[in-house]
Amino acid sequence: MQVKGTLYLPGDKSISHRAIMLSSIANGKSTIRNLNDGADLQSTINVLKACGAKIDSKNETIIIEGVDLISPNKKLDCGNSGTTTRLISGLLSSQKLDFTLVGDSSLSSRPMKRIIIPLQEMGCDISSNDNLLPLTIDAKEGTQSIDYKIPVASAQVKSCILLAALGADNPSIIHENILTRDHTEIMLNNMGATISILDKSINVRPLENKLNPINITIPSDPSSAAFFAAMAVINDNSELTLNNVLLNKTRIGFIDVLEKMNCNLSINNKQLNNGEKTGDITFSTSALTSIEIESKIIPSIIDEIPILAVVAAYSNGITIFRNVEELKYKECDRLHAIIHNLNAFGINAYEKEDCLFVEGGKPKKLAKITTFHDHRIAMAFTIMSLASFGKYHLDNKDCIDISLPNFFNLIDKVAE
Ligand code: S3P
């Protein structure tokens, strides 16, 4: 297969969630273009509408009229979305609401203690199913400020606390061990909140006035771009340009990793859009070398590890991903899912002491892809199967709708 052409991908999923949430409580009308069109975003929109948010769309532009959100009269269904669950918990707490969050079976097995502990410390009354969903949060009495060191590298946990802190009685401080994606901080700053960052500590003041509305075109999602980048890199005679991709440094670890693996790529047309960097990236066929990826890089590639593990299978040695325990708590146990599928395609891959080892050598046999109902596992191994065998068999195609419903049409546009 050859890959040629240019793609403009849908908006970044993380920024899309934040734009919808913060616009819903802003003072006036926000407009959002190139919103991520996946099912996770629909979960966030439905949850907010159930709390009184005014969200409409006109000619592919989302228009949100900020309101005072109200406690919902039904359970809030977060579907498959961890970002919806954890960020909404903080946002609705800041608005002094009382609500219950539920989700699908994957989401119902993901850890919520990481947000329960800080939200309880801030004064929320919380009950859960042994630290899993359903989660009932009563923040009617308001929230107190917090000085909190986050024990896991998680932007969802950080954002949950940041959002809750907007409604607290005093300024809060949040400390991270390793920097994670900072879209909440950037957007809050752009919308007029008082937030300052010093090294890995964030100070945020409660809102004295409502946030200003935003007018934003969401940059293309680098996590989606990574699948197409890999396609160009592992197929022969290929060159692909991805336009207007988000280049926030906390998200483009996969570009650094690919560069270290000797990948041919160039970045042009760099711009700044609502505080976020963007650019056009061209990837082409590359002779890849294996590398060792240190633990401090992991948060900046956390969602790209499935496709980077696929790329590593086309390199010339053993690639090591250090300290990838967090992979176990994603939409499925991704560490297990990656190893299972690589092995099924005849690639030697294994886990040792929370590290993932992938031995290069290209797939040796066509296998049915076991998705574990996880969109990123499905897309990563579809790219591998197509590159090596020109076809694929997936046990669940629909899960791809979570972040990139157009995945197969986009492939058709550039695959020859
Ligand atoms: C996200 C943060 C990450 C990432 C997820 C989106 C976000 O999760 O895996 O897809 O938008 O904040 P964690 O914060 O749990 O690592």
Boltz pocket constraint, residues with backbone or C-beta under 6 A from the ligand:
constraints:
  - pocket:
      binder: B
      contacts: [[A, 13], [A, 14], [A, 15], [A, 82], [A, 83], [A, 153], [A, 154], [A, 155], [A, 156], [A, 157], [A, 159], [A, 181], [A, 302], [A, 303], [A, 326]]
      max_distance: 6.0
